[in-house]
Each structure stands twice: as C-alpha cells, then as structure tokens.
Amino acid sequence: SRVILLDALKSGDNISAASSACKAISKFRSASNLIVKRDDFIQPLMAILKGPNVDLARLAAEATLIFNYREIKSHLEQIIKNNETTDLAKKNAIYALQIRPDRETILLLIELMDSSNPVVSSAAIDALQEWMPIGSNRQDWQKIRRDIERGKFDVIRERILFSQDKIQKLN
C-alpha cells in the first residue's frame, strides 16, 4: 500500500489518485510513526505543493501534518524563498504553514510579512489573520512575536479561542 500511495502522489496526470493518496496519508496524522520510511513522502508532497492545482495542494499541505515542522521546514522555506518558484506555489507553501499549530510557523509567518515579494507578504498576512484577526500592523505582530519568544503567548490557545469566536459568529 505504501508503494501505491507513493505512485499515486507522483502521478501528475491522475489528480483523483493523488487526492486520495493525500487523504489516506492525512488519516495517519495521529499515528504517523506507523508509516514506514515516511520521509519518502516529503518530496512527492512538496512537488504537489509546487503544482497548479490549489485543491490538491491543500490536501498535500494537510498530509504534511504527519511530519513535525522541523522535518519539512527547509522544504517549505525553499519553495517560499526561491525566486524561480511560482507565486501559486509560494501561496500553497504558506498555506501549509498556516495550518500547522507550531509556534515556529507563526514566527516564520510574522517574518514573511516583511518579505520583498508582495505575494509572499500578502499571503503571510492572510495566514496570520486565520490565527488572530488583528490586521497587518507590523508593530502588533512584532509584539506577539516577542511574546511567543518569551513563552508568554500560547499559540494553540489563541487559535482555539479565535475558532470558537468564528463559530459563534456563524451561528
């Protein structure tokens, strides 16, 4: 089944197979240690993130949650900071950061707000708004950055509170 999943991820012409593979991998998020040689999945997932299909890229981003942030950090940063990478790929990689509940990803998103690439900067600001809707005021975000670095800010708690507020507004 592992070989089938890898082949499906690498099949650029079969979006439904790649989509199904991403969904299957995502189901192992809480038991990722059961996946043999899971590092073999990093490159195919990153290739999907670089691709033109946004829906498939989002599924691939969700599948990357089987890895801890340090395992895929360099891959995501390479997509975001490489001048030859498409703007869409950069947005997909930033989405992969946005959905991660790691303080390191919030710190990177705050750093990316100051990117010279307007697409990266804008996408980082949008991603941060999903964590806390405080706008794009860099001073406010720098204060949050300092609080995170000092351990005075619980990223997960803030995300849960914001999500609860969104749900209440929808109801």
Buried (B, 14 or more C-beta within 10 A) or exposed (E): EEEEBBBBBBBEEEBEBBBBBBEBBBEBEEEBEEBEEBEBBBEBBBBBBBBEBEEBBBBBBBBBBBBEBEEBBEBBBEBBBEEEBBEBBBBBBBBBBBBBEBBBBBBBBBEBBEBEBEBBBBBBBBBBBBBBEEEBEEEEBEEBBEEBEEEEBEBEEBBEEBEEEEEEEEE
